[in-house]
Amino acid sequence: MKLGQVSVNVVNVDRAVAFYKDVVKLVLLFEMDSLAFFQCGETRLLLSRPESEEFNHPSSVLYFQVDDLNSEVSRMKDAGATFIDEPHMVAKVGETETWMAFFKDTEGNTHALMNES
């Protein structure tokens, strides 16, 4: 089994599309009505307003894997992203270090960039 799609709640779909396309650099697949679909590796990312109050909650934290964490943080900051911390090591298992930096999207959701090496 593999994960096919993740949904992220947004307040303003157009604003969120610009952020995920221009700042995060995901590939926009298509938009229809108030939905936007992006390709994120093998998983599709759906941006939409909540269908009903029961779905109106903050998003899960998405962890985007990157090859060069510091460069990607700098690039995203230059593009307008707001980071809530600096790159830092969160775990070391054997010789593998896991580094992360957390940021806010335009809709108030918290996500992270991560690198393991």
Rosetta constraint file for C-alpha pairs under 8 A:
AtomPair CA 3 CA 43 HARMONIC 6.28 0.50
AtomPair CA 4 CA 42 HARMONIC 7.33 0.50
AtomPair CA 4 CA 43 HARMONIC 5.00 0.50
AtomPair CA 4 CA 44 HARMONIC 6.12 0.50
AtomPair CA 5 CA 43 HARMONIC 5.36 0.50
AtomPair CA 5 CA 44 HARMONIC 4.50 0.50
AtomPair CA 5 CA 45 HARMONIC 5.63 0.50
AtomPair CA 5 CA 46 HARMONIC 7.00 0.50
AtomPair CA 6 CA 43 HARMONIC 7.32 0.50
AtomPair CA 6 CA 44 HARMONIC 6.41 0.50
AtomPair CA 6 CA 45 HARMONIC 5.03 0.50
AtomPair CA 6 CA 46 HARMONIC 6.07 0.50
AtomPair CA 7 CA 45 HARMONIC 5.91 0.50
AtomPair CA 7 CA 46 HARMONIC 4.57 0.50
AtomPair CA 7 CA 47 HARMONIC 5.95 0.50
AtomPair CA 7 CA 48 HARMONIC 7.33 0.50
AtomPair CA 7 CA 59 HARMONIC 7.79 0.50
AtomPair CA 8 CA 45 HARMONIC 7.40 0.50
AtomPair CA 8 CA 46 HARMONIC 6.14 0.50
AtomPair CA 8 CA 47 HARMONIC 5.10 0.50
AtomPair CA 8 CA 48 HARMONIC 6.59 0.50
AtomPair CA 8 CA 59 HARMONIC 5.33 0.50
AtomPair CA 8 CA 60 HARMONIC 7.61 0.50
AtomPair CA 9 CA 47 HARMONIC 6.09 0.50
AtomPair CA 9 CA 48 HARMONIC 5.40 0.50
AtomPair CA 9 CA 49 HARMONIC 5.44 0.50
AtomPair CA 9 CA 50 HARMONIC 5.89 0.50
AtomPair CA 9 CA 56 HARMONIC 7.18 0.50
AtomPair CA 9 CA 57 HARMONIC 7.28 0.50
AtomPair CA 9 CA 58 HARMONIC 6.80 0.50
AtomPair CA 9 CA 59 HARMONIC 6.05 0.50
AtomPair CA 10 CA 16 HARMONIC 6.82 0.50
AtomPair CA 10 CA 47 HARMONIC 6.39 0.50
AtomPair CA 10 CA 48 HARMONIC 5.62 0.50
AtomPair CA 10 CA 49 HARMONIC 5.16 0.50
AtomPair CA 10 CA 50 HARMONIC 7.48 0.50
AtomPair CA 10 CA 107 HARMONIC 5.52 0.50
AtomPair CA 11 CA 48 HARMONIC 7.92 0.50
AtomPair CA 11 CA 49 HARMONIC 5.92 0.50
AtomPair CA 11 CA 107 HARMONIC 6.04 0.50
AtomPair CA 12 CA 16 HARMONIC 6.18 0.50
AtomPair CA 12 CA 49 HARMONIC 7.49 0.50
AtomPair CA 12 CA 107 HARMONIC 7.27 0.50
AtomPair CA 13 CA 17 HARMONIC 5.99 0.50
AtomPair CA 13 CA 34 HARMONIC 6.52 0.50
AtomPair CA 13 CA 35 HARMONIC 7.21 0.50
AtomPair CA 13 CA 36 HARMONIC 7.40 0.50
AtomPair CA 13 CA 47 HARMONIC 6.81 0.50
AtomPair CA 13 CA 48 HARMONIC 6.27 0.50
AtomPair CA 13 CA 49 HARMONIC 7.12 0.50
AtomPair CA 14 CA 18 HARMONIC 6.38 0.50
AtomPair CA 15 CA 19 HARMONIC 6.44 0.50
AtomPair CA 15 CA 106 HARMONIC 7.00 0.50
AtomPair CA 16 CA 20 HARMONIC 6.21 0.50
AtomPair CA 16 CA 47 HARMONIC 7.48 0.50
AtomPair CA 16 CA 105 HARMONIC 7.54 0.50
AtomPair CA 16 CA 106 HARMONIC 6.09 0.50
AtomPair CA 16 CA 107 HARMONIC 6.79 0.50
AtomPair CA 17 CA 21 HARMONIC 5.89 0.50
AtomPair CA 17 CA 36 HARMONIC 6.94 0.50
AtomPair CA 17 CA 47 HARMONIC 7.63 0.50
AtomPair CA 18 CA 22 HARMONIC 5.58 0.50
AtomPair CA 18 CA 23 HARMONIC 7.51 0.50
AtomPair CA 19 CA 23 HARMONIC 5.07 0.50
AtomPair CA 19 CA 24 HARMONIC 6.52 0.50
AtomPair CA 19 CA 105 HARMONIC 7.11 0.50
AtomPair CA 19 CA 106 HARMONIC 6.79 0.50
AtomPair CA 20 CA 24 HARMONIC 4.75 0.50
AtomPair CA 20 CA 25 HARMONIC 6.05 0.50
AtomPair CA 20 CA 26 HARMONIC 5.89 0.50
AtomPair CA 21 CA 25 HARMONIC 4.78 0.50
AtomPair CA 21 CA 26 HARMONIC 5.11 0.50
AtomPair CA 21 CA 27 HARMONIC 6.36 0.50
AtomPair CA 21 CA 28 HARMONIC 6.46 0.50
AtomPair CA 22 CA 26 HARMONIC 7.76 0.50
AtomPair CA 22 CA 79 HARMONIC 7.47 0.50
AtomPair CA 23 CA 76 HARMONIC 5.61 0.50
AtomPair CA 23 CA 79 HARMONIC 5.51 0.50
AtomPair CA 23 CA 80 HARMONIC 7.02 0.50
AtomPair CA 23 CA 81 HARMONIC 6.79 0.50
AtomPair CA 24 CA 76 HARMONIC 6.84 0.50
AtomPair CA 26 CA 38 HARMONIC 6.25 0.50
AtomPair CA 26 CA 39 HARMONIC 6.35 0.50
AtomPair CA 26 CA 40 HARMONIC 6.35 0.50
AtomPair CA 27 CA 38 HARMONIC 5.42 0.50
AtomPair CA 27 CA 39 HARMONIC 5.39 0.50
AtomPair CA 27 CA 40 HARMONIC 7.40 0.50
AtomPair CA 28 CA 36 HARMONIC 7.48 0.50
AtomPair CA 28 CA 37 HARMONIC 6.10 0.50
AtomPair CA 28 CA 38 HARMONIC 4.40 0.50
AtomPair CA 28 CA 39 HARMONIC 6.55 0.50
AtomPair CA 29 CA 36 HARMONIC 7.75 0.50
AtomPair CA 29 CA 37 HARMONIC 5.45 0.50
AtomPair CA 29 CA 38 HARMONIC 5.12 0.50
AtomPair CA 29 CA 39 HARMONIC 6.45 0.50
AtomPair CA 30 CA 36 HARMONIC 6.04 0.50
AtomPair CA 30 CA 37 HARMONIC 5.50 0.50
AtomPair CA 30 CA 38 HARMONIC 7.28 0.50
AtomPair CA 31 CA 35 HARMONIC 5.59 0.50
AtomPair CA 31 CA 36 HARMONIC 4.35 0.50
AtomPair CA 31 CA 37 HARMONIC 6.25 0.50
AtomPair CA 32 CA 36 HARMONIC 6.60 0.50
AtomPair CA 34 CA 48 HARMONIC 6.13 0.50
AtomPair CA 34 CA 49 HARMONIC 7.10 0.50
AtomPair CA 35 CA 46 HARMONIC 6.86 0.50
AtomPair CA 35 CA 47 HARMONIC 5.85 0.50
AtomPair CA 35 CA 48 HARMONIC 4.91 0.50
AtomPair CA 35 CA 49 HARMONIC 7.71 0.50
AtomPair CA 36 CA 46 HARMONIC 5.70 0.50
AtomPair CA 36 CA 47 HARMONIC 5.14 0.50
AtomPair CA 36 CA 48 HARMONIC 6.67 0.50
AtomPair CA 37 CA 44 HARMONIC 6.59 0.50
AtomPair CA 37 CA 45 HARMONIC 5.61 0.50
AtomPair CA 37 CA 46 HARMONIC 4.67 0.50
AtomPair CA 37 CA 47 HARMONIC 6.47 0.50
AtomPair CA 38 CA 44 HARMONIC 5.65 0.50
AtomPair CA 38 CA 45 HARMONIC 4.98 0.50
AtomPair CA 38 CA 46 HARMONIC 6.51 0.50
AtomPair CA 39 CA 43 HARMONIC 6.28 0.50
AtomPair CA 39 CA 44 HARMONIC 4.79 0.50
AtomPair CA 39 CA 45 HARMONIC 6.21 0.50
AtomPair CA 40 CA 44 HARMONIC 5.69 0.50
AtomPair CA 40 CA 45 HARMONIC 6.44 0.50
AtomPair CA 50 CA 55 HARMONIC 5.44 0.50
AtomPair CA 50 CA 56 HARMONIC 5.23 0.50
AtomPair CA 51 CA 55 HARMONIC 6.51 0.50
AtomPair CA 51 CA 56 HARMONIC 7.79 0.50
AtomPair CA 52 CA 56 HARMONIC 6.63 0.50
AtomPair CA 58 CA 109 HARMONIC 6.29 0.50
AtomPair CA 59 CA 109 HARMONIC 5.95 0.50
AtomPair CA 59 CA 110 HARMONIC 7.69 0.50
AtomPair CA 61 CA 109 HARMONIC 7.58 0.50
AtomPair CA 61 CA 110 HARMONIC 5.88 0.50
AtomPair CA 61 CA 111 HARMONIC 4.83 0.50
AtomPair CA 61 CA 112 HARMONIC 7.14 0.50
AtomPair CA 62 CA 110 HARMONIC 7.79 0.50
AtomPair CA 62 CA 111 HARMONIC 4.93 0.50
AtomPair CA 62 CA 112 HARMONIC 6.25 0.50
AtomPair CA 63 CA 111 HARMONIC 6.09 0.50
AtomPair CA 63 CA 112 HARMONIC 4.79 0.50
AtomPair CA 63 CA 113 HARMONIC 5.62 0.50
AtomPair CA 63 CA 114 HARMONIC 6.27 0.50
AtomPair CA 64 CA 111 HARMONIC 7.93 0.50
AtomPair CA 64 CA 112 HARMONIC 6.17 0.50
AtomPair CA 64 CA 113 HARMONIC 4.78 0.50
AtomPair CA 64 CA 114 HARMONIC 5.92 0.50
AtomPair CA 65 CA 113 HARMONIC 5.95 0.50
AtomPair CA 65 CA 114 HARMONIC 4.89 0.50
AtomPair CA 65 CA 115 HARMONIC 5.72 0.50
AtomPair CA 66 CA 72 HARMONIC 7.33 0.50
AtomPair CA 66 CA 113 HARMONIC 6.61 0.50
AtomPair CA 66 CA 114 HARMONIC 6.05 0.50
AtomPair CA 66 CA 115 HARMONIC 5.60 0.50
AtomPair CA 67 CA 115 HARMONIC 6.26 0.50
AtomPair CA 68 CA 72 HARMONIC 6.18 0.50
AtomPair CA 68 CA 115 HARMONIC 7.07 0.50
AtomPair CA 69 CA 73 HARMONIC 6.08 0.50
AtomPair CA 69 CA 87 HARMONIC 7.19 0.50
AtomPair CA 69 CA 99 HARMONIC 7.72 0.50
AtomPair CA 69 CA 100 HARMONIC 7.58 0.50
AtomPair CA 69 CA 101 HARMONIC 7.90 0.50
AtomPair CA 69 CA 113 HARMONIC 6.91 0.50
AtomPair CA 69 CA 114 HARMONIC 6.63 0.50
AtomPair CA 69 CA 115 HARMONIC 6.07 0.50
AtomPair CA 70 CA 74 HARMONIC 6.23 0.50
AtomPair CA 70 CA 87 HARMONIC 6.89 0.50
AtomPair CA 71 CA 75 HARMONIC 6.10 0.50
AtomPair CA 72 CA 76 HARMONIC 6.03 0.50
AtomPair CA 73 CA 77 HARMONIC 6.06 0.50
AtomPair CA 73 CA 87 HARMONIC 7.95 0.50
AtomPair CA 73 CA 101 HARMONIC 7.56 0.50
AtomPair CA 73 CA 113 HARMONIC 7.81 0.50
AtomPair CA 74 CA 78 HARMONIC 6.16 0.50
AtomPair CA 75 CA 79 HARMONIC 6.28 0.50
AtomPair CA 76 CA 80 HARMONIC 6.32 0.50
AtomPair CA 76 CA 81 HARMONIC 5.35 0.50
AtomPair CA 77 CA 81 HARMONIC 4.73 0.50
AtomPair CA 77 CA 82 HARMONIC 6.45 0.50
AtomPair CA 77 CA 83 HARMONIC 7.41 0.50
AtomPair CA 81 CA 103 HARMONIC 6.98 0.50
AtomPair CA 81 CA 104 HARMONIC 7.12 0.50
AtomPair CA 81 CA 105 HARMONIC 7.10 0.50
AtomPair CA 82 CA 103 HARMONIC 5.59 0.50
AtomPair CA 82 CA 104 HARMONIC 5.75 0.50
AtomPair CA 82 CA 105 HARMONIC 7.53 0.50
AtomPair CA 83 CA 101 HARMONIC 7.19 0.50
AtomPair CA 83 CA 102 HARMONIC 5.73 0.50
AtomPair CA 83 CA 103 HARMONIC 3.96 0.50
AtomPair CA 83 CA 104 HARMONIC 6.34 0.50
AtomPair CA 84 CA 101 HARMONIC 7.74 0.50
AtomPair CA 84 CA 102 HARMONIC 5.69 0.50
AtomPair CA 84 CA 103 HARMONIC 5.40 0.50
AtomPair CA 84 CA 104 HARMONIC 7.20 0.50
AtomPair CA 85 CA 101 HARMONIC 5.96 0.50
AtomPair CA 85 CA 102 HARMONIC 5.91 0.50
AtomPair CA 85 CA 103 HARMONIC 7.44 0.50
AtomPair CA 86 CA 101 HARMONIC 5.47 0.50
AtomPair CA 86 CA 102 HARMONIC 7.54 0.50
AtomPair CA 87 CA 99 HARMONIC 6.39 0.50
AtomPair CA 87 CA 100 HARMONIC 5.29 0.50
AtomPair CA 87 CA 101 HARMONIC 4.44 0.50
AtomPair CA 87 CA 102 HARMONIC 7.98 0.50
AtomPair CA 88 CA 99 HARMONIC 5.31 0.50
AtomPair CA 88 CA 100 HARMONIC 5.58 0.50
AtomPair CA 88 CA 101 HARMONIC 6.54 0.50
AtomPair CA 89 CA 97 HARMONIC 6.78 0.50
AtomPair CA 89 CA 98 HARMONIC 5.68 0.50
AtomPair CA 89 CA 99 HARMONIC 4.19 0.50
AtomPair CA 89 CA 100 HARMONIC 6.42 0.50
AtomPair CA 90 CA 97 HARMONIC 7.80 0.50
AtomPair CA 90 CA 98 HARMONIC 5.76 0.50
AtomPair CA 90 CA 99 HARMONIC 5.72 0.50
AtomPair CA 90 CA 100 HARMONIC 6.83 0.50
AtomPair CA 91 CA 97 HARMONIC 5.86 0.50
AtomPair CA 91 CA 98 HARMONIC 5.18 0.50
AtomPair CA 91 CA 99 HARMONIC 7.32 0.50
AtomPair CA 92 CA 96 HARMONIC 5.57 0.50
AtomPair CA 92 CA 97 HARMONIC 4.38 0.50
AtomPair CA 92 CA 98 HARMONIC 6.23 0.50
AtomPair CA 93 CA 97 HARMONIC 6.56 0.50
AtomPair CA 95 CA 117 HARMONIC 7.97 0.50
AtomPair CA 96 CA 116 HARMONIC 6.46 0.50
AtomPair CA 96 CA 117 HARMONIC 5.23 0.50
AtomPair CA 97 CA 116 HARMONIC 5.58 0.50
AtomPair CA 97 CA 117 HARMONIC 5.52 0.50
AtomPair CA 98 CA 114 HARMONIC 7.03 0.50
AtomPair CA 98 CA 115 HARMONIC 5.81 0.50
AtomPair CA 98 CA 116 HARMONIC 4.52 0.50
AtomPair CA 98 CA 117 HARMONIC 6.84 0.50
AtomPair CA 99 CA 114 HARMONIC 5.56 0.50
AtomPair CA 99 CA 115 HARMONIC 5.27 0.50
AtomPair CA 99 CA 116 HARMONIC 6.39 0.50
AtomPair CA 100 CA 112 HARMONIC 6.40 0.50
AtomPair CA 100 CA 113 HARMONIC 5.55 0.50
AtomPair CA 100 CA 114 HARMONIC 4.39 0.50
AtomPair CA 100 CA 115 HARMONIC 6.56 0.50
AtomPair CA 101 CA 112 HARMONIC 5.46 0.50
AtomPair CA 101 CA 113 HARMONIC 5.39 0.50
AtomPair CA 101 CA 114 HARMONIC 6.69 0.50
AtomPair CA 102 CA 110 HARMONIC 6.76 0.50
AtomPair CA 102 CA 111 HARMONIC 5.65 0.50
AtomPair CA 102 CA 112 HARMONIC 4.14 0.50
AtomPair CA 102 CA 113 HARMONIC 6.43 0.50
AtomPair CA 103 CA 110 HARMONIC 5.68 0.50
AtomPair CA 103 CA 111 HARMONIC 5.48 0.50
AtomPair CA 103 CA 112 HARMONIC 5.84 0.50
AtomPair CA 103 CA 113 HARMONIC 7.98 0.50
AtomPair CA 104 CA 108 HARMONIC 5.71 0.50
AtomPair CA 104 CA 109 HARMONIC 5.48 0.50
AtomPair CA 104 CA 110 HARMONIC 4.58 0.50
AtomPair CA 104 CA 111 HARMONIC 6.25 0.50
AtomPair CA 105 CA 109 HARMONIC 5.45 0.50
AtomPair CA 105 CA 110 HARMONIC 6.53 0.50
AtomPair CA 105 CA 111 HARMONIC 7.43 0.50
